[in-house]
Amino acid sequence: MADAASQVLLGSGLTILSQPLMYVKVLIQVGYEPLPPTIGRNIFGRQVCQLPGLFCYAQHIASIDGKRGLFTGLTPRLCSGVLGTVVHGKVLQHYQECDKVEELGPGNVQKEVSCSFDRVIKETTREMMARSAATLITHPFHVITLRSMVQFIGRESKYCGLCDSIVTIYREEGILGFFAGLIPRLLGDIISLWLCNSLAYLVNTYALDSGVSTMNEMKSYSQAVTGFFASMLTYPFVLVSNLMAVNNCGLAGGSPPYSPIYTSWLDCWCLLQKELRSFSHCENRSTSRGHQTSGFACASWAAEKSRPGPGIVPSTSPVGQSNSIQAVGPVMSYTRGPP
């Protein structure tokens, strides 16, 4: 009980501290760029138009809604975090109790796991079930969080209170409205988890020397590195999930002409992929470029390409990346500036 309470308190504290950056990230993902780019130079010395960094973005929000406005959507996000932590812990606790019952059962002899990879599969499967259960239960709060943030674009007040937001979603969209964008989010979590644990197992088993004195520290570092790598590969699922959560919900940030209406998350995925291919084709024809982009690394650029809303930078500027991803141009390109 004490461990669960400490996890809830720690998670809540981190959620509060990271809320402003989460707010900025969501607005960037949906393609909202209210500040004009500035002229600067990239690491290669090439002249580029730099989009504002995260902190400049946060200052812009604070100048309109005050510092308190940076914490928009905090209440449902806290509810999601607390409830998710509890559900996740309960599911893992249930598996542990089942193991104890099997070990203490009559005629059962405690047997060791024959292969370490079998243990990885077993633990990953249980973690997947725990995370999936937590995601399924907390997704309605996640949807409310995203919509309360995105309404900053059109200056609406449709999703202000937690209870009012629940009533609004149920009245307009029914039960399914609370689970908008759930499938890509679940798929992203599952794929990321299996990639992370599988890569960590391969690195720890075949790449690291077991005779090194700092073996445990090296394994923890490899887990963190593989987790970061897996989250990068599954970022498209996060982006599509967030776009679907706010799409066609009555807000300016999720409705035409600012955003197209997606029939499904696969439609959203295909459209972003199509726009990404167009971007890559133009990039290959460019006479000068900074670095190669691949996959969905700049998928957010595609989400912003068709949004001609006020204050939006030209459609050649990539959106949704906090690092430097350059768009194409014969003279200069757009890049996200430092935080």
N, C-alpha and C positions, 0 to 999 in steps of 0.2 A: 504493500500500500504506500509506503514511504517512497519507494522508487518511482511508482506511478505518479505520485504527487510532484516529486522533484522534476520528472520529465515534463509534466504539464506546465509547471512554473517556468522551466528553462525554455520550453518551446514558445510559451506565451511572450516571454521577454524578447526572444529573437524575432518573433513575429512583429512586435511593436517597433523594434529598432529598424527592421527591414521594410516596414510598410511604405515609407516614401519612395524608396527605390522600386518596390513592387508596383506602386502606382504609376511611376514613370515608365516602367517596362511594359505594362499593359497598354498604355496609350501609344507607345511607339509601335507595339506589335500590331495594333489595329490601323496604323498608318497616319497617326495624327502628329504633324510637325508644325507647330504654331510659330516657331522662331525661324527667321531667315538664316541661310548659311553664311559663313564668313570665309574670307580668303585666307588660306594657310598653306603649309607644305607638309607632305607626308614624310615617312622615314627615308624615302629615296630622294628627297629634295624636290619632288615634283609639285607644282602648284595645284592645289585642290580647293574645292569649296567644302568647308567643314561644317557639318551639322552640329548643333549644340550638344554638349555632353550631358550626362545624367543630372549633374548638380545644377547646371544652368537651366535645364528643363524644370527641375524641382523649384528653383527660384521663381520661374515664370508662374508656376501653379500657385506658389505662396503669395505672389504679388496680386493675384486675382482673388483667391479664396482665403488668404492668410495662412499662417503656419498650421493652423488646425485643419485646413483643407487638404494638407498632405496625408492626413490619416483617414481620408474617405474610404469607406469599405472595411475599416478595421474590425468593427463588431462582428459581422458575419465571418470574417477571416479568423478571428479568435475562436469563435464557436466551432468552425471547421477544424481548427488545429487541436482544440481540446477534445472534441468528440472523436476525431481521427486517432489521437494518441490512445484514448481509452479503448476504442474498438480494436485497434492493432494489438494492444497489450492483452486484451481478453482472448483474442483468437490464438495468440501464441501460448498463452497460459493453458488454454484448452488442449492444445497439442502436447504440452509438457505433462499434463495430468493423464492424458491417454498413454503416454510412454510409461509413466509410473505404474499404471494399472497393468500394462502388459508385462512389465518386469516382475511385478509381485504376483502375477497370476499363477495358479497351480500348474505344475508340470512345465512351466516356462523357464528356460535357462537363459540367463543374460548373455547375449552374444554380441561380439564386437562387429562393427561395420567392416565388411570385407575389403572395401576399397574407399579411399578418401574421396574419390569422385562421386561415389554413391552417397556419401554423406553430404557433399555439396549439393547434389540434386535434391536430396531430402530436405535440407535446410532452406534451399531456394524455393522449393515448392511451398513450404509452409509460410515463408515470408511473402510469397506471391499471393497466397490466399488471404493473409492478414492485411496486406496492402490493398488488395482488391476490395475486401469487405469495408475497409476504412474509406476508400475512395467512393464506393457506391453510396455509403450512408452520408458522407459529407459533401457530395457533389452539389446538392441544392444550395448550400451555403457558398460554395465556390462560384456558382452562377450569379448569385446575388452580389457577391463581392465584385465580380468583373463588371456587371451592369451598373453598379453604383459608381464605379470608376469611369466607365466609358461615357456616362451621361455628362461628364465635364465638357465633352466636345460640343454638344448642342445646348449646354447650359440648362438641361432639364432637371427636374426634381421628382422624377417618377419613382425612383428606387432610393428612397432616403432612409426610412426606418426598416428594421428587420421584419417586423410583423406586417407592415404595409407592403413591403416587397413580396412577401409570401402570398398575401391576398391578391396582389396585382398579377403575379405570374399564374396563380391558379385560376383566376377569373379569365385571363386572356388566352392562356395556352394549355391549361389543364395540368395534369400530373406530369406529362411528358416535358413540359416546359422546364421543370426542375432538373431534368437530366439532359439538357442540350449540351452537346459536345462530350458526352460521357464516354462513348466508344473509343474515339482516338486517344482520350486521356488514359483509359484503361490499357489500351494496346501499348502506348508509349511507356507507361510504368512497367508493364510486364516485360517488354523487350529490353528496356534499360536494365532491369534487375537481372535478367538472365545473361545479358552481355557482360555486365559488371562482374558478376560472380564467376562466370566461365572464364573470362579473361584473367581475373585475379587468380583463379586456380591454376591456369596454365603458366602464368608468370611465376607464381610461388613454387610450382612443382618443377618446372623445367629451366627457368631463367635464373633463379636465385640459388646461391650455394648454401646448403643447409648447415655448413660448418662455420658460417659467419656468426660472430658473437652478437651482432645486432640484427639477427634474423627476424625477430618479432617486430621490430621497428620497420624493417624493410617491407614486411608483409602488410603492415598498416598503411605505409606509403603507397604500395602497389594497389591496394584496395581503393584508396582515394583517387589515384591517377586513372584507374580503369573506370571508376564511377563517373569522373569528369568526362572521359572519352565517350562513355555510353550515353551520357546526357546530351552531348553534342550531336551524336548520331540520331537520337530520338527527338531532337528539338522540333522537327516538322510536326510531330504528333501534338506537341504542346501548343504550337502555333495554330494548327487547325482546330484544336479543341477550344481554344480561347475565342477564335473567330466565330465558331459555330455557337458558342454560348451567348454571344451578343448579337448574332445575326437575326434580322427581322424581328426585333423585340420591341419596336416602337421608339427606339432611340436614333438620333441622327447619325451616330457613329456606326450603326449597324443596318442602315437602310439606304436605298438609292436616294439621290445620286452619289452619295458618299461611298457606299459599299454595295456591291451586287447582292442579290438574294440567292443563297445557295440552297439547292433542293436537298442535299445531304452532305455529310462530311466528305464523302468520296468526290462529290462534285466540287467542293472547295479545294480538296487536294489536287484534283486534276487541273483546275483552273490555275492554281499557284504553280504547278509544275509546267503548265503550258507557258505561262508568263516568264518563268525562270529560263525555259529554253530560248525564248525570244531574247531575254537579257543576255544569255550566254552567246547567242549567235551574234548579237551586236558587239559583245565584248571581243569575240574572235576577230571581228573586222576592224577593231580599233587599232590605230597605228601606235598607240602607246598605252600601256596598262601597268598597274602596280603589281598585282598578284592574281593567280588563278582562283576562281571561285568554283565550287563543285556542290552537287547535291542540292539540298535545300538551305545551304548556308545563308543565302540571301532571299529566302522565300518570302520574307516580310516585305521585301521590295515589291514583289508581285502583288501583294495585298494592297499596297499603297498606290500602285500604278494607275488604277482607274478611279481614284478618289480626288476630284477636283475641288474639294472643300476650301473654305477660306483659310488662308494662312498656310496652305500646303505647299511644300517646295515642289519644283518641277518633278515630273514623273520619272526622271532619270536618276533620282536619289534613292538609294536603298534604305529601307526602314526596318526596324526590329532588331538591329544589331548594335550592341554597345561597343564593339570593336571596329576596326577600320576595314570596311568592305567598300570597294570603289566602284562607282558606276562609270559608264563609258562616255567619253567625249573626246573630240580631237584636240582640245586645248587643256581642259581641266576636268576633274571628276569629283564626285561627292564622297565624303568619308565622314564617319562619326568621330567627332572630336573627343579629346580626353575628358574624363569625368569632371 
